[in-house]
């Protein structure tokens, strides 16, 4: 889409937030004995490759086991690893043109391979499964999240002001042209910034997660189906510019992904229930992220009665999903580096047929 092209008009149906009408559906624990197990199988990196990722990292896993890693520590550099966990090179190059990155990136599965979204920019680049550059497109605003539908269209979370409203979710063609939008909020309401992640399940339902812990489910046409408030005391707290040493940090949803069994997995970084002031350690006397946050994984599913909680599991590392039953976290090594650890993520027991 060229920068001078006219913007498309509002498309109905749209959902306008009205606190008086917002209904939060109470969760029903349908599988109380269920637990989620993370079984690490490989730690990426060795002394002869640049795999020390710093505090945080974004990771993508292809079905054949190959890995892409991006980190704020590396800036625009994306590292590639083969299926055996060995460093194999880099993806793209530094710059602001097609197939080039100027910032750290976030990876999004695509039907043609992988989409690479430059953080805090509207730029998205698509690569094939063998990492050949395909094309680039721009989101209609600085993007938070991106997902591809089964028909090839994209869903983007990118706030764009139109009159007295803000368009939050946009439907884009395969080449990035805006087709429609839904979930419109008042421009002065401040709620658009809370929408953080988007995912599409196998029934074409659109799942939105917000920084304040609200999960919204929409039909493919943009009609609100259900709302669910995650049971957390820390999500939705304002993030100060700098935390005081003894200040309890807020929680933040880090990712959401769909599973073939009909469940949605929401990964949230939250302080421990009995959080204490972290000790000063780690690099340059700064506490590691794991000293400040744990991960709480909320496993949800949509039924005729609304959103149900299937399981809730706490992990003592910052765990993120990779799809298809895989996940990753970061671990500190004796030599002072931080490495990416890959493993399987399994819901046990998987008795999800009821309801």
Secondary structure, DSSP 8 states (H G I E B T S, - for coil): --TTS------SS--B--TTT-------BS-TT-EEEEEEEEE---TTS-----S--EEEE-TTS-EEEE-GGGTT-EEEE-TTS-EEEEESEESSSTTEESS-EEEEEETTEEEEEETTSSEEEEEETT--EEEEEE-SSSEEEEEE-TTS-EEEEEEEEETTEEEEEEEE-TTS-EEEEEEEEETTS--GGGEEEEEE-TT--EEEEETTSEEEEE-TTS-EEEEEE-S-SSTT----SS--TT-----EEEEEEE-TTSEEEEEEEE--TT-----S-SGGG---HHHH-EEEEEEEEEETTEEEEEEEEEESS--EEEETTEEEEEEE-TTS-EEEEEEEEEEES------
